Structure formats: structure tokens, C-alpha cells
């Protein structure tokens, strides 16, 4: 769990500018609010025990030097080398602790996306071992999107092997969850991250089975969440309703980079499965294009995005899980003809080079904010499995753009 901490130095009232004092006060309020939010999340079962295991990630005080054998150029050889380096490090480090948690589900999706030319078969075989280990079962909570996210990998493996055992548990889970009535006081997907976790599973089920009920259910729930959390004036999602009135130190709304990364990646994965003639597809495309335009305009000088999107100067480090999800989504959009190549390719090139610059000699991808629900503090060495998964997803689409 990530909680932003107060700066270690004492506050000097006489030596602070108004902006510095406002920033310190804002960070204190954010820390206090995150304590309450994380406590509530634990009680609601949102932050699961596996997400607190060291194997999910860590932030060593001393790390190996940054890699010198990688290039951020958009050449397939270079893209694939960077993907293999990160994937091998993460697989060797975490496979013994793989579970059905959402943190690992994002990593599994990344492993599945690695192209064969970058060693994809090796990582798919690891995913096959995981599916067999858990008998193709999702997590324990019936309707919680976090516990459905592993279904993305199960279904992608089913497409390759066509073993009914890979399909049946996830289909049964969704069939049961879809029978639950809507709760007017709390939407099914009440936090924006959920739009990455569950909707792609439903979209994949619809395509695999030919039964549109899964897509129709997803469509119904997506727009409930969007109407609640999407701000059409800035084309970004609030993390949940507790953020609707929260602000950055500069007075702007508080829009979490990784939260919006989850959404954009979810949009990309849904659009990849959705039929071109689906009645509301144009709404998804429009939302995707709106968010892409906003995200591109917020790109930092290093090619990456800070944890709080609308007050970048308040955050010293880029956040690479959100940044990688953006690269994945933007590159998908160009490859799918949804985004203009001439406009977005320079954004993708700069961002990919920025991500590669944070890979350490051993393959660790740094600057990944730990498990949390809002912008928070972390170090350059901080690395977590969902960030590595996002990087591999990004690489899979960048590889298609590369020469």
C-alpha cells in the first residue's frame, strides 16, 4: 500500500514561498486522505493480501546501475531486447509467488502480449503453468473486477489451445455476476481502475462465444462508471467519487496518472475485441480519442507523465506504470487507425525512449508507484509487477510500429 509521507525536513514558515507552503499542506492532506481511503479499501476488500507481499514489488535503497545495453529507438531489435530484459527479470523474480490478484493479472496480460520474436513462447508457457495451477479459476470475490482480471489471460490462452477447461470457470463466473442487480448507491465498477480489469474479459467472452450478452452487459456498466467519474471538460477520469472535490496544490483537479492509464488501456483492449458494427462503438472511440488528445498534451519533457496529471511540477519523478499504459494505448490507437499517426508517433517515440531509460542493468523497471489509490511518494528504484506488465503491453504495440 502506498501512502505519501510528509517531507522529512522541518517546515520553515519564514523560509517558504506561498507555493511551497501550499504544496506541503496539500501533501499532508493527501497523505491523511490516503490513509482513510486505503483503510476503507482494505475493509471493502479492494487491496488484497497478495498485493502487500514483497514479491509484488519493492524499492531497494541501492540498485544496480541503469542498463547501458539498451536503446529507446523505435527499431524492432531494440524494442524486443528491452522487452526481453524486463520480462526475464520479472519472471525470474516473481513466478514462485504468482497468484490470482489484480496486480499479477496486469503482468500476465503483458507476458501474453510479448511477440514470438521477443521470446513470447517462453512467457506464454509460464502463463499456462499459472492457469493450470489455479484450475483456470479467477479470484474469490464474485463480482469484484479485480478478481476477474486474470480471465484476460485465461481466455487468450484458450484461443490458442481450445481446451474447454480454460474457458468454463471464467464464463461461469461472469454468467453469475451478470445476474446481480444494479445497486443505485454504488455502481459495480465504482473505481476507474476497474475499467481495465473486467471489461476486456467480457469483450473477449463475447467474441469467443459469439454471445453478445457479455458485450451488452459491459456496455451498460461502462457508461454507468463513465457518467460518474469521467470529466468531459478535461477528458480524464477521477479515480472514484472521493476525488470529485479533491485538488492539487495548484488548484487543479486531482487526476491520477495510473488510474487514467488503466482506463486508456482498458479502452484499447475493449476496442480490440469489439465488432466494428457494435451500436455504441463510436462512443468508445470518441472517449478514447478525447483522452488520447489530453494525455498527449500533458506529456513531460522526458517523454513521461507524473503521478498527478494536472500539476506535474509538484512531483519530482515520472510514474512509469501510468506512462507505460499510455504508450500501449496510444500505440494501439495508431496501429488500429483510430489515432493520427503523424500526430501521435512523436509522442510515442519520446515516451518509449523515456521508459527504456528507467530500466536497470538487471532488468528492473524503476519509477513505478506502489499499490495505492492516488498520487504518492516513491523512489527511482521502485518497481512493481503491474508496471512491468504495462511496459510489456506497451512494447507489444510499439513493436508493431517499429522498423
C-alpha positions, 0 to 999 in steps of 0.5 A: 500500500502506498501512502505519501509521507510528509517531507522529512525536513522541518517546515520553515514558515519564514523560509517558504514561498506561498507555493511551497507552503501550499504544496506541503499542506496539500501533501499532508492532506493527501497523505491523511486522505490516503490513509482513510481511503486505503483503510476503507479499501482494505475493509471493502476488500479492494487491496488484497493480501497478495498485493502487500507481499514483497514479491509484488514489488519493492524499492531497494535503497541501492540498485544496480546501475541503469542498463547501458545495453539498451536503446529507446529507438523505435527499431524492432531489435531494440524494442524486443531486447528491452522487452526481453530484459524486463520480462526475464527479470520479472519472471525470474523474480516473481513466478514462485509467488504468482497468484490470482490478484489484480496486480499479477493479472496486469503482468500476465496480460503483458507476458501474453502480449510479448511477440514470438520474436521477443521470446513470447513462447517462453512467457506464454508457457509460464502463463499456462503453468499459472492457469493450470495451477489455479484450475483456470479459476479467477479470484474469490470475490464474485463480482469484484473486477479485480478478481476477474482480471486474470480471465484476460489471460485465461481466455487468450490462452484458450484461443490458442489451445481450445481446451474447454477447461480454460474457458468454463470457470471464467464464463461461469463466473461472469454468467453469475455476476451478470445476474446481480442487480444494479445497486443505485448507491454504488455502481459495480465498477465504482473505481476507474481502475476497474475499467481495465480489469473486467471489461476486456474479459467480457469483450473477449467472452463475447467474441469467443462465444459469439454471445453478445450478452457479455458485450451488452452487459459491459456496455451498460456498466461502462457508461454507468462508471463513465457518467460518474467519474469521467470529466468531459471538460478535461477528458480524464477520469477521477479515480472514484467519487472521493476525488470529485472535490479533491485538488492539487496544490495548484488548484487543479483537479486531482487526476491520477496518472495510473488510474487514467492509464488503466482506463486508456488501456482498458479502452484499447483492449475493449476496442480490440475485441469489439465488432466494428458494427457494435451500436455504441462503438463510436462512443468508445472511440470518441472517449478514447480519442478525447483522452488520447488528445489530453494525455498527449498534451500533458506529456513531460519533457522526458517523454513521461507523465507524473503521478498527478496529471494536472500539476506535474511540477509538484512531483519530482519523478515520472510514474512509469506504470501510468506512462507505460499504459499510455504508450500501449494505448496510444500505440494501439490507437495508431496501429488500429487507425483510430489515432493520427499517426503523424500526430501521435508517433512523436509522442510515442517515440519520446515516451518509449525512449523515456521508459527504456531509460528507467530500466536497470542493468538487471532488468528492473523497471524503476519509477513505478508507484506502489499499490495505492489509490492516488498520487504518492511518494516513491523512489527511482528504484521502485518497481512493481509487477503491474508496471512491468506488465504495462511496459510489456503491453506497451512494447507489444504495440510499439513493436508493431510500429517499429522498423 
